[in-house]
Amino acid sequence: MESPDLQRGIQLYQLGRYQDAITYFAKDLESWNSRFYLAQSYYMLSESKKASELAEGLLSESPNDPDVFYLKARISLQADDKNDALKNINEAISLEPYQSDYFGFKATVLLQLKKYEKGLENANEGLQIDPKNNFCLNIRAQLLTKLNRISEADHTIEDILFENPEDVYSHANVGWVALENNKIDTALSHFKEALQIDPNFEYAREGMSTGLKAKNFIYRNYLKYSFWISKQSTKNQWGFLIGIYLVYRFSYKFLSANGLTYLAIPLLIAYLLFALGSWIMEPMSNAILGFNSYGKYLLSTKEKLSGYFFVGLGTLGMVSILAFYILEIDYFLPIAIASLAALIPLPRAFLQYAQKSQYFGIAIGVLIICVGFFGFLFTSDTTLVGAVAFLIMIGFTWIANIFN
């Protein structure tokens, strides 16, 4: 018989009050079920380390429990260890091959690994077990969109909304699929529906924010590019970026050699906007939305910080440039360069999901600013100081993918 503490903890867990539920589960640690729900609660609160330790203990007692392997898979994915997540969900499926949610989760992992065809196979397999499974239907719509099978994705979306007309996740997910297909108004309608059902649903809030930004022509095209490049494998992404760089270098050299410098300079500006635009677009749009009387309420704390740092660094950079030219004080030149260079890593760092990516971006941003402000202690050549700050920023853009 379940203890009163376990029963109360489960009630709170089902209400989404995970922190309160932990208090009751912790009173009944002799119970396997209490420890299982305790691990689930920590997982829901994104405390992966605590959840993982409990899951390992549960597995040592019940080495053939598929639900524990499923929990371990979810914890691994939360910690951004996709390969370990795939290994654990495969183990869960081998132990319980007729659980559709397991196949839906495996399809999710494969989606993140950009193995879209294999992901679709698993989503379909889950739907063979349960044709109405919400998890599998939603992930199937996403995978079909990634595979550019739009008509099939639309048909799946109809099934999702027919089976789950009041499901907050379904509306939010359909909104994201519509957003990827450049159906901005449709996307906003579904995000609005989701937020009416649950005003605190982060997935829908983020979608509504992105949809409003997409009303802007420049951001809309950036978003289309982001969706396109995200579909590509890491190898193809690097190939595309290196190819663009080589085309730029060849064109710039050719134009300069033929006395067409007036065309080479706009080409350089266009390349820098392309290469660095994706790094500043999100923080810049957050800054713009932050000054909107309605839009600011859609921004999370981290998005607001991103916008604030963008405005702060941009303002500092422009003021320093003016001071350099008006006051003719060389010290302001490296400060201007460093402030504008720090616009690349620092504001965007707050938007990263992985902590290591956040810390890396913040560290590089602070380093660039320190170089700009204190470089004069090591050399009187202010141009050199500015160049060092700029080169650190360029180096960051090339190696940042390692930390994502």
C-alpha positions in Angstrom: 0.0 0.0 0.0 1.3 3.5 -0.9 2.2 5.8 1.9 0.3 9.1 2.5 3.6 11.0 1.6 3.9 9.1 -1.7 0.2 9.7 -2.5 0.5 13.5 -1.7 3.7 13.7 -3.7 2.1 12.2 -6.8 -0.8 14.6 -6.5 1.6 17.6 -6.4 3.7 16.1 -9.3 0.6 15.7 -11.5 -0.3 19.4 -10.8 3.2 20.4 -11.9 4.3 21.4 -8.4 7.5 19.5 -8.6 9.5 21.3 -5.9 6.7 20.8 -3.4 6.4 17.2 -4.5 10.0 16.6 -3.8 9.4 17.4 -0.1 7.0 14.5 0.2 8.9 12.0 -1.9 12.0 12.6 0.2 10.1 11.5 3.3 9.6 8.1 1.9 12.9 7.1 0.4 12.4 3.4 1.4 9.8 3.2 -1.4 11.1 2.5 -4.9 8.2 4.4 -6.3 9.0 7.5 -4.2 12.6 7.5 -5.5 11.3 7.0 -9.1 9.0 10.0 -8.8 11.7 12.0 -7.0 14.0 11.4 -9.9 11.3 12.4 -12.3 10.7 15.6 -10.3 14.4 16.5 -10.4 14.3 15.9 -14.2 11.3 18.2 -14.6 13.2 20.9 -12.7 16.2 20.4 -15.0 18.4 19.1 -12.1 20.0 16.4 -14.3 22.7 15.4 -11.9 20.4 14.6 -9.0 17.9 12.9 -11.3 20.7 10.8 -12.9 22.1 9.6 -9.5 18.6 8.5 -8.4 18.0 6.7 -11.8 21.3 4.8 -11.4 20.2 3.6 -8.0 16.8 2.5 -9.3 18.5 0.7 -12.1 20.8 -1.2 -9.8 17.6 -2.5 -8.0 15.5 -3.1 -11.1 18.0 -3.7 -14.0 15.2 -4.7 -16.4 12.7 -1.9 -15.8 12.1 -0.1 -19.2 10.6 3.0 -17.5 14.0 3.6 -15.7 15.8 3.3 -19.0 13.3 5.7 -20.5 13.9 8.1 -17.6 17.7 7.8 -18.1 17.3 8.5 -21.8 15.3 11.7 -21.1 17.9 12.8 -18.5 20.7 12.3 -21.0 18.9 14.3 -23.7 18.4 17.1 -21.2 22.1 17.0 -20.5 22.7 17.2 -24.3 24.1 13.7 -24.5 22.2 12.5 -27.5 24.2 9.3 -28.1 23.6 8.2 -24.5 19.9 9.1 -24.8 19.7 6.9 -27.9 21.5 4.0 -26.2 19.1 4.1 -23.2 15.9 4.4 -25.2 17.0 1.5 -27.4 17.3 -0.5 -24.2 13.9 0.5 -23.0 12.4 -0.5 -26.4 14.1 -3.9 -26.3 12.5 -4.5 -22.9 9.1 -3.1 -23.8 8.6 -3.0 -27.6 4.9 -2.0 -27.5 5.2 1.3 -25.8 4.5 4.1 -28.4 6.0 6.9 -26.3 9.3 5.1 -26.4 9.3 5.3 -30.2 8.2 8.9 -30.1 11.1 9.8 -27.8 13.6 7.8 -30.0 12.2 9.8 -33.0 12.9 13.0 -31.0 16.5 12.0 -30.4 17.0 11.1 -34.1 15.5 14.5 -35.1 18.1 16.2 -33.0 20.8 14.1 -34.6 19.4 15.1 -38.0 18.6 11.5 -38.9 15.2 12.5 -40.2 14.3 9.4 -42.2 15.2 7.0 -39.3 13.3 9.3 -37.0 10.2 9.2 -39.2 10.4 5.4 -39.3 10.3 5.3 -35.5 7.4 7.9 -35.2 5.5 5.7 -37.7 6.2 2.6 -35.7 4.9 4.3 -32.6 1.7 5.2 -34.4 1.3 1.6 -35.5 1.1 0.7 -31.9 -1.2 3.7 -31.0 -2.5 5.7 -34.0 -3.7 8.5 -31.7 -0.4 8.9 -29.7 0.1 12.7 -29.3 3.8 12.4 -28.9 4.3 10.4 -32.1 2.0 12.6 -34.1 3.7 15.8 -33.1 7.2 14.5 -33.8 6.1 13.1 -37.1 4.9 16.5 -38.2 8.3 18.0 -37.3 10.2 15.3 -39.2 8.0 15.6 -42.3 8.7 19.4 -42.3 12.4 18.8 -42.0 12.1 16.4 -45.0 10.2 19.0 -47.0 7.2 16.7 -47.2 4.8 19.6 -46.5 1.5 18.0 -47.7 2.1 15.0 -45.5 3.0 17.3 -42.6 -0.2 19.3 -43.1 -2.2 16.1 -43.0 -0.5 15.0 -39.8 -1.3 18.4 -38.3 -5.0 17.9 -39.1 -4.8 14.6 -37.2 -3.1 16.2 -34.3 -5.7 19.0 -33.9 -8.5 16.6 -34.4 -7.3 14.2 -31.7 -6.1 16.9 -29.3 -8.0 20.1 -30.0 -7.3 21.5 -26.4 -3.8 20.2 -26.0 -1.4 23.0 -25.3 1.7 21.2 -26.6 0.0 20.2 -29.9 -1.0 23.8 -30.6 2.5 25.1 -29.8 4.1 22.4 -31.9 1.8 23.0 -34.9 2.7 26.7 -34.5 6.4 25.9 -34.8 5.8 23.7 -37.9 3.8 26.5 -39.5 6.6 29.0 -38.6 9.1 26.8 -40.4 6.8 26.7 -43.4 6.7 30.5 -43.4 3.0 30.6 -42.4 3.5 33.4 -39.9 -0.2 34.2 -39.2 -1.1 30.6 -38.8 1.7 30.1 -36.4 0.7 33.1 -34.3 -2.9 31.8 -34.2 -1.7 28.5 -32.7 0.7 30.1 -30.3 -2.1 32.3 -29.1 -4.4 29.3 -28.7 -1.7 27.5 -26.7 -1.1 30.5 -24.4 -4.8 30.9 -23.8 -4.8 27.3 -22.5 -1.6 27.7 -20.5 -0.2 31.3 -20.2 3.1 30.0 -18.7 3.9 27.4 -21.4 7.5 28.3 -22.4 7.4 26.5 -25.8 4.4 28.6 -26.9 5.8 31.8 -25.4 9.0 31.4 -27.3 7.1 30.6 -30.5 4.9 33.7 -30.1 8.0 35.9 -29.6 9.7 34.4 -32.7 6.5 34.8 -34.7 6.2 38.5 -33.8 9.8 39.0 -34.8 9.2 37.3 -38.1 6.7 40.0 -39.0 9.9 42.0 -39.7 11.1 41.3 -43.3 14.8 41.1 -42.3 14.2 38.7 -39.4 11.8 36.6 -41.4 14.5 35.9 -44.0 17.0 35.3 -41.3 14.6 32.8 -39.8 14.1 31.0 -43.1 17.9 30.7 -43.4 18.2 29.5 -39.8 15.6 26.7 -40.4 17.3 25.8 -43.7 20.8 25.6 -42.3 19.6 23.7 -39.2 18.4 20.9 -41.4 21.9 20.3 -42.8 24.4 18.0 -41.2 27.3 19.6 -39.4 29.6 18.5 -42.2 27.4 20.3 -44.8 27.0 23.3 -42.6 30.8 23.8 -42.4 31.1 23.0 -46.2 28.5 25.7 -47.0 30.2 28.4 -44.7 33.7 27.6 -46.0 32.4 27.7 -49.5 30.8 31.1 -49.0 34.1 32.3 -47.5 36.1 31.0 -50.5 33.8 32.6 -53.0 34.0 35.9 -51.1 37.9 35.7 -50.9 38.1 34.9 -54.7 35.7 37.7 -55.6 37.3 40.3 -53.4 40.7 39.5 -54.8 39.5 39.5 -58.4 37.7 42.9 -58.0 40.7 44.5 -56.2 43.1 43.2 -58.8 41.0 44.7 -61.6 40.7 48.1 -60.1 37.1 47.6 -59.0 37.7 48.4 -55.4 34.5 50.4 -55.2 32.7 47.0 -55.7 35.1 45.1 -53.4 34.2 47.2 -50.4 30.4 46.6 -50.6 31.2 42.9 -51.1 33.3 42.9 -47.9 30.4 44.6 -46.0 27.9 42.1 -47.5 30.1 39.2 -46.4 30.5 40.5 -42.9 26.7 41.0 -42.6 26.2 37.4 -43.7 28.9 35.9 -41.6 28.1 37.9 -38.4 24.4 38.6 -39.0 23.2 35.3 -37.5 25.2 36.1 -34.3 23.5 39.4 -33.7 20.0 38.9 -35.2 18.4 37.3 -32.1 19.9 39.7 -29.6 19.0 42.7 -31.8 15.4 41.5 -32.3 15.1 40.9 -28.5 16.3 44.5 -28.0 13.7 45.8 -30.4 10.9 43.6 -28.9 12.0 44.8 -25.5 11.0 48.3 -26.3 7.6 47.2 -27.6 4.9 47.9 -25.1 3.3 44.4 -25.6 6.2 42.4 -27.0 8.4 42.9 -23.9 6.1 40.7 -21.9 6.9 37.7 -24.2 10.6 37.9 -23.5 12.2 35.7 -20.9 14.7 37.0 -18.4 17.6 35.7 -20.5 16.2 37.2 -23.7 15.8 40.6 -21.9 19.4 40.3 -20.7 20.5 39.6 -24.3 18.7 42.7 -25.5 20.1 44.9 -22.7 23.7 43.8 -23.4 23.2 44.4 -27.1 21.9 47.9 -26.6 24.6 48.6 -23.9 27.5 47.4 -26.0 26.2 49.0 -29.2 25.8 52.3 -27.4 29.2 52.1 -25.9 30.8 51.3 -29.2 29.1 54.2 -31.0 29.8 56.7 -28.3 33.5 55.6 -28.2 33.7 56.0 -32.0 32.4 59.6 -31.7 34.7 60.3 -28.8 37.7 59.0 -30.9 36.9 61.3 -33.8 35.7 64.4 -31.9 38.1 64.4 -29.0 41.0 62.7 -31.0 41.9 60.5 -28.1 43.4 57.2 -29.3 42.3 55.3 -26.2 38.7 55.3 -27.4 39.5 53.4 -30.6 40.2 50.0 -29.1 37.2 50.5 -26.7 35.0 51.1 -29.7 36.3 48.0 -31.6 36.1 45.8 -28.5 32.6 46.9 -27.6 31.3 46.2 -31.1 33.3 42.9 -31.3 31.8 41.8 -28.0 28.3 42.1 -29.6 29.0 38.8 -31.2 29.6 36.5 -28.2 28.2 38.2 -25.2 24.5 39.0 -25.9 24.0 35.7 -27.7 25.5 33.7 -24.8 22.3 34.3 -22.7 20.3 32.5 -25.4 22.3 29.3 -25.4 20.6 26.2 -23.9 23.8 24.4 -22.9 25.6 25.9 -19.8 29.0 25.4 -21.3 28.0 27.4 -24.4 26.7 30.2 -22.1 29.9 30.3 -20.0 32.1 30.2 -23.1 30.3 33.1 -24.8 30.3 35.2 -21.6 34.0 34.5 -21.0 35.0 35.4 -24.5 32.9 38.6 -24.4 34.4 39.7 -21.1 37.9 38.9 -22.5 37.3 41.1 -25.6 36.1 44.0 -23.4 39.1 43.6 -21.1 41.5 43.7 -24.1 39.8 46.9 -25.3 39.9 48.7 -21.9 43.2 47.5 -20.5 45.3 46.7 -23.6 47.1 50.0 -23.2 48.8 48.6 -20.1 50.8 46.2 -22.4 51.3 48.3 -25.6 50.8 51.9 -26.7 49.7 50.7 -30.2 46.0 51.2 -29.9 45.4 49.9 -33.4 47.1 46.6 -32.4 44.9 46.4 -29.3 41.8 46.8 -31.4 43.0 44.2 -33.9 43.5 41.7 -31.1 40.0 42.3 -29.8 38.6 41.8 -33.3 40.6 38.6 -34.0 39.4 37.1 -30.7 35.9 37.7 -31.9 36.6 36.1 -35.3 38.2 33.1 -33.6 35.2 32.7 -31.4 32.8 32.5 -34.4 34.9 29.6 -35.9 35.2 27.5 -32.8 31.9 28.2 -31.1 30.2 25.2 -32.7 32.5 22.9 -30.7 30.8 24.2 -27.6 27.2 23.9 -28.9 
